[in-house]
Amino acid sequence: MGKMVKKSLKSLWRDKQLVIMVMPAVILLILFNYIPMTGLILAFKNFNYKLGLYKSPWNGLENFRFLLMSGDIFWRITRNTFIYYIVFTVMNTIANVMLAIGLNELVFKRSARIMQSIMILPTFISYVAVTFVVTGLLDYQRGMINHLIQNLGGDAVNFYTKAEYWPLILTLVELWKGTGYGSVLYLSVLTGIDPELYDSAAIDGANAFQRLRYITIPMLVPMISVMTILSLGNIMESNNGLFYRVTKNIGALYPTTQTLSSYVYNAVRNGGVTYGVTSAVTFYQSIVGFIMTVTVNLIVRRKSPEHSLF
């Protein structure tokens, strides 16, 4: 054991520059990812502020029972969370890949860089600003879309009382805000492909579509697999900026817009549930995400080992 420790210390000292570079990221990971895990015991406790986290009495699975016995609400928000994840992941992946391929195929690379910068901009716009933009489009009295509908002879639509429109609205907002940034990863893969592969294929008579199908797409598959597997850890989580801010937290829209994360946020704000219940929800999200990540990775490893994450 002593020899192993000495060998490890020597290895760290030999690569001390790399260790120093990685230390800030490791410290942040420990502070914000590992230490907070101790809070998961709240899911199994009847938390009391005076007693604190560790001295509060245990209550078994009572917090989970409250969650599961909340009737249709729990299953509705679980369904919404899962469906939105699937739709967002599929649509974002398709849009990111298409945008990356389009930018990579531009003859004038300077134009590609300009387009890439423009596409990334929405990522850095806060959801508060996005909410104002969406309101300007959908407002019942002054919204641009309702003005267009009325000018075409139709009746104005009160979008903020019609839950059925919001799955499409939220999907479009998510695509607009996230596509540009996601395409950068795929574009980095495309720029690393040896141009001689395309030249050889062209000499052999392959047209543009065939080069796309047999060279470009296969080269992107490993990145698509890794990104999908990594995102599965967040399968039961959702962006409160999108589902709380953009929808203005209007109760009439809950049937199609309320997710697990926004439900917990609302419950805490309104004092309707204890921190133990919210911790139980977080624990539930983590377990489902872990199971999905491991399961899908095993499936990918069986089918194509080189594309698996671990």
N, C-alpha and C positions, 0 to 999 in steps of 0.2 A: 504493500500500500504506500509506504514511504517513497519508494522508487517512482511510483506512478505520479505522486504529488510533485516530486522534484522535476520529473519529466514534463509535467503540465506547466509548472511555473517557468521552466526554461523555454518552453514553446511560447508561452505568453510574452516573456521578456524578448524573445527573438522577434516576435511580431508586435512589439509594443506600439508602433505607430498605428497599426490597424486596430489594436485594442482601444487606443485612445479615441480613434474615430468612431468606433461603434458604441462606446460607453454611454454617450448621451441618449441614444435610442434605447439601449438596454435599461437605463435608469427610468426613462419615461414609461417603458413597457411595464416595468415592475410597479411603478407608482400608480399608474392608471389602469392596468389590466389585471395584475396578480393580487396586489394588496386589497383592492375592492372586493375580491372574491370572498373575503371573510364575511362580508355583509349578506351572503346567501343564506347564512344560518337564520336570518330574520324570517325566512320562509317557514321555519319550523318553530317559531317562538311567538308568544303573546307579548309583543314589545311594549316596554314601559320606559318612558323617558327618565324617570327618577332612578330606576335600577340600571339602565344602560343596556348595551347590546349583549354582553356576556352574562349578566346576572338576571336578565328577564326570564320568566318561566317558559319552559318548553310546552308546546301544545300539539305536538305530533303533526298530523296532516290536516289540522282544522282549517288552516288558511287555504289549502288546496280544495278542501271540501266546499268552502264558501265559493271558490272560483268556479268549480265544476257544477255546483248546484244553482248557479245563477240563471239557469234556464237557457232560453234561446239566444240570449245576448252573447254568452260566451262562445257558442258555436257559430253565431253569425260573424262576430269579429274575428274568430279564428279562420273562418272561410274567406272573409274579405282579405285578411292579411296574406293568406296562402295564394289566393287567386291573383292579387296585385303583384306579388313577388314573381309568379310564373310569367304573367303578361309583361311586366317591366323587364325581366331578365331576357326573355325571348326578343322583344321589340328592340331593346337597347343593343343587344348583341348584333342583331341584323343591321340596325342603323349604323352602329359603330364600324362594322366590317365594310359595309357599302361605302360609307364616307371615307374610310381609310384607303380602300381600293381606288375610289374616285380621285382622291388627292394624289395618290401615288402614280396614277396614269396621266396626270396633267403634264403636258409637254413643257410648259414654263414653270420651273420649280419655284421661282420667286412668287408666282401667283399662288402656288400651293401653300407656301408659308403664310402668305397674307390671309388666304381662306382659312387656314388652320387657326390662326390667331382670332379671326372673327368668330369661328365656331366655338372656341373655348370660352369666350367672354361670358355667355350665360351662366357658366359654372360659378363665377365669382359674384353673381348678383344674389343678394340676400332674398329669402323667401318673403320678407316684408315688402320689398319692392315688387317681387313677382305677384304678390297678392293685389297690389294696386293695379298692375297691368291686367290681371285677369278680371278684376272688378270693372276696369274701364272697357273691357270687351263684353262682359256678360251682364252688366247692370240693367235692371228692368226698364228704367226710365231714360238713362243716358248712355247705355252701352252701345258700342259700335255695331255689334252683331244684331241687336234688336232694331237699331236704325235701318240696317240693311234689309232685315226681314220685313219691316213696315214699308220701306220704299218699294219692295217687290210685291206688295199687296197682302202680306201676311199679318198675323197678330203677334204682338210682342210676347216673348216667353220669359217667365220669371224663373230663371235657371236656379236661383237659390232656394226654391221650394220644390224643385223637380229632381229627386234623387237619381232617376234613371239616366240622366245626362252625364253624371259625374265620373263614372268609370272611363269614358272616352276623354273627358276634359282633363282628368288627372294623368291619364296616359300621355296625352299630347304635351302637357306641361313637363312631365318627367323626361320625355324624349327631347324636348327643346333644351332643357337645362343640363342634361347629362350626356348627350350624344357626343358633343365636341371633345370633351375631356377623355371619354372612353376610347375614342378613335385614335388618340395619340399612341396608346399602347400597341394597337394593331399596326399603325403606320410604322412604328419603330421596327416591327418584325419584317414588314414588307421592304423597308429600305435596306435590310440586312441580307436580302435574297441576292444571290450571285446573278448579275445580269447575263452571264454566259448561259445560264439555264434557259432563259427566254430566247436568246439568240440561237441556241441549238435547236430549240423547239420550232422556231420560225423557219430555220433552214430545212427541218424535216417536214415542213408543210402545215404545222399547227396554226390555226387561226387564233384570233384574240380570245374567243370564248373557250377554246380548248386549252390555251395557255392559262386562262383563269381557273378552269376546272381542274387541270392536272398539275399545276405548279403552285399558283397563288393560294387557293383554298387549302390544299394539304399542308402548306407551310404555316397557315394560320390556325390549323386545328389544335396543335399543342397549347397555344396561348388561349384559345377559346375554352379548352378543357380545364386548364388551370384556373382561369378567371371564374368559370362556372362553379367549380368545386369550392373555391374560396368564398364565393358569394353565398353558398348554401348555408354557411354558418349564421347568416342573418336572415334566413328564410322566414322566421316568425317575427321579425322586426320591421319597422317602417319609419319613414321620415316624418317626424311631427311637423316640420315646416310645411310639408306638402299636405298632409292629412288634417292638420289643425289650423294652420294659418290660411292657406289658400281657400279652404272650405269655410273659413270664418267660424268654425265650430258650430254650425247651425244644426239644430236637432233634427230638422226635417230631412237632412241629408245623411243621417247616421246609417240607415239601412245599407247604403252602398259605399260610405266613406269612412266609417269608424273601424279602426284596426286595434290590435292589442295595445300598441304603444300609445295611441291617442286615448283609448279607453282608460288606461292606467293614469295618464296625465290628467285627464278630466276628473277621475275619481279622487286623486290626491288634492287637486285644487278645490274641489267641492267638499272635501272631508268625508266622502262617502265610504271609504274603506281605510283600513289600517295599513301601515307600512309593511306589515307581515304579508298581507294579501298581495301588495304590489311586488314584493320580493318573490312571492310564489309565482307570479306571472313571469318575472324575469328568469327564474329558475326553469320554468316550463319552456320558455323561448330558447334558453341555452341548451337544454337537453334535446329538444327537437332538432335544433340546428346542428348539434354534435352528431346525432344519429344520422341525419341526412348527409352530412359531409362525409362521414366514414363509409356509409353505405354506397353512395355514388362513386366515391373513390375506389372502393373494392370492385364495383362493376366495371369501371373504366380500366382498372388494372388487369382484370381478367380478359377484357376485349383487346386492349392495347396498352401494355405495360409502360411503354415509353411516354404515354400521355397522362399517366396518373400523377398525383401530387406527392404521394408517399407509399 
